[in-house]
Amino acid sequence: MNLRLTIDGHRVDATLNDNATARDFAALLPLTLNLSDFHETEKIADLPRRLSTSGAPDAAEAKPGDLAYYAPWGNMALFYRGSGSSDAGLIILGRVHGDTERLATATKVTIETAP
């Protein structure tokens, strides 16, 4: 599924992976979320509800541009730097294409399905 993210007024494209957790995330769209910085590697935001992790893919090391769900906290993460390790609770939902450095200063994101 193709997504459009508006990050502090700038649009970027993203692609959602084909897994059950990503499909559950898509059911929440459109979303507008306030972002907070976490460890100078990612922007995080609380979701309106926890996502299903049934059948979720194995943990993977987050890379710049990854859109992810951190199951233990129930939040979404947008990575602008790599995480350096995999975490069993991190589920990669998709990927942001283009300028991921803009995420480092982002404070708000709107996520919607792309036409």
C-alpha positions in Angstrom: 0.0 0.0 0.0 1.3 3.5 -0.9 1.2 6.2 1.7 1.6 9.9 1.8 3.2 11.5 4.8 3.1 15.2 5.4 6.0 16.1 7.8 5.8 19.6 9.1 4.1 20.7 5.8 6.4 18.7 3.4 5.0 15.7 1.6 6.9 12.5 1.2 5.9 9.1 -0.1 6.0 5.8 1.8 5.2 2.2 1.2 3.5 0.0 3.8 4.6 -3.6 4.1 2.2 -6.5 3.5 1.9 -8.0 7.0 -1.0 -8.2 9.5 0.4 -5.5 11.8 0.9 -3.1 8.9 -2.7 -3.8 7.7 -4.0 -3.0 11.2 -2.0 0.3 11.2 -3.6 1.1 7.8 -7.0 0.7 9.4 -6.2 3.7 11.6 -5.5 6.1 8.7 -5.7 9.0 8.2 -3.7 10.0 11.3 -2.1 13.2 12.5 0.4 12.7 15.2 2.7 14.9 17.3 6.2 13.6 17.3 8.8 13.4 20.0 12.5 12.6 19.6 13.8 9.3 21.0 17.6 8.7 21.4 18.4 11.0 18.5 17.6 8.1 16.1 13.8 8.2 15.7 10.6 10.2 16.1 7.9 8.5 18.1 4.2 9.0 18.6 1.4 7.4 20.5 -1.2 5.6 18.4 -4.9 5.8 19.3 -4.9 2.0 20.1 -2.4 -0.9 20.2 -1.9 -2.8 16.9 -2.3 -6.5 16.5 1.0 -8.4 16.5 -0.4 -11.7 15.5 1.7 -13.1 12.7 4.1 -10.2 12.9 7.4 -10.6 11.1 10.6 -11.2 13.0 12.5 -8.3 14.6 14.8 -6.4 12.3 17.4 -3.7 12.8 15.7 -0.4 12.0 17.3 1.6 9.1 16.8 5.3 8.3 13.4 5.7 6.6 11.8 2.8 8.4 8.2 3.2 9.7 7.8 0.9 12.7 5.6 -0.2 15.6 7.2 -0.7 19.0 4.8 -3.3 20.5 5.9 -3.0 24.2 4.9 0.7 24.3 2.3 0.6 21.6 3.8 3.5 19.6 4.8 4.3 16.1 8.4 5.2 15.2 9.9 7.0 12.2 13.6 6.3 12.0 16.0 9.0 10.7 19.1 7.1 11.8 19.7 3.4 12.2 19.0 1.7 15.5 22.2 -0.3 15.6 20.4 -3.4 16.9 17.3 -5.4 16.5 14.6 -5.4 19.2 12.1 -8.2 19.6 9.3 -5.7 20.1 10.1 -3.7 16.9 7.9 -4.5 13.9 8.8 -2.7 10.6 5.6 -1.5 9.1 7.0 0.1 5.9 9.4 2.6 4.5 9.6 6.3 3.9 11.1 7.3 0.5 13.2 10.3 -0.1 14.5 12.8 2.4 14.7 11.1 5.8 16.9 13.7 7.3 13.9 16.0 7.5 12.6 13.6 10.2 15.3 14.7 12.6 13.6 18.1 13.2 10.0 16.9 12.6 7.3 17.8 15.2 4.1 16.6 13.4 3.2 14.1 10.8 0.0 13.3 8.9 -0.2 9.8 7.4 -2.8 8.9 4.8 -3.2 6.4 2.0 -2.0 7.7 -1.3 -4.5 7.8 -4.2 
